[in-house]
């Protein structure tokens, strides 16, 4: 695993620090519009969204149900073409899926059921022309990083939901992407497993210096994982605010509670009264 971490860190450390100002963004989303066709015509889901993600930064996208969070992530992944605006990855404008943007979805069935855990992680490396031995060696390193070395020879049906998501994360990281895209990957897990995987993901990101774009509907998840939070409004959505959450502290701190309330107010529907003392998820 040490060679795996060393290689990842060398690649990440060659990038400018996330705290530095400038245009060296891993991802740049500029005035993006997204929508879909219906029998009545074109329906706009995302009206105007702009933000940047800098190297090694952890950006969380949060917003009301149906505001286009997942649609936006799919467009960044190259699965959907924007109706307007532009998306640039590492200075390159692209609309095609590629290994520079590895995606982890919410569904547990994103693994190949006929392949072992090791083969699932090695598969994208083989597709990208790594030899069988190189792919297997790298896959073992990423499984160890995810705490799953003991499960290398198991099949997906022998894994819990949390273990399946950890395999999906290991597979995505094995591609050594410029940015890791995650679409509510813990949304179907129980609360305890979800909290544990949030902590494990933070540890993996610390060790690999991976850049993250993470979609969630959970305010707490945004605060636990994020450096900055992109708050979207109701569809057709725009960016309500880009909030820096790096200094909120532990969940029991006053700063955390204040930020929770601030995000809740931003997410409240127009005209809705907000209970400032409520516990939000």
HELIX and SHEET records of a PDB file:
HELIX    1   1 UNK A    2  UNK A   13  1                                  12    
HELIX    2   2 UNK A   69  UNK A   77  1                                   9    
HELIX    3   3 UNK A  108  UNK A  110  5                                   3    
HELIX    4   4 UNK A  117  UNK A  127  1                                  11    
HELIX    5   5 UNK A  132  UNK A  145  1                                  14    
HELIX    6   6 UNK A  149  UNK A  151  5                                   3    
HELIX    7   7 UNK A  156  UNK A  158  5                                   3    
HELIX    8   8 UNK A  161  UNK A  174  1                                  14    
HELIX    9   9 UNK A  191  UNK A  208  1                                  18    
HELIX   10  10 UNK A  219  UNK A  225  1                                   7    
HELIX   11  11 UNK A  254  UNK A  267  1                                  14    
SHEET    1   A10 UNK A  92  UNK A  93  0                                        
SHEET    2   A10 UNK A  84  UNK A  89 -1                                        
SHEET    3   A10 UNK A  25  UNK A  38 -1                                        
SHEET    4   A10 UNK A  41  UNK A  54 -1                                        
SHEET    5   A10 UNK A 237  UNK A 244  1                                        
SHEET    6   A10 UNK A 228  UNK A 232 -1                                        
SHEET    7   A10 UNK A  58  UNK A  63  1                                        
SHEET    8   A10 UNK A 212  UNK A 216  1                                        
SHEET    9   A10 UNK A 179  UNK A 183  1                                        
SHEET   10   A10 UNK A 101  UNK A 104  1                                        
END                                                                             
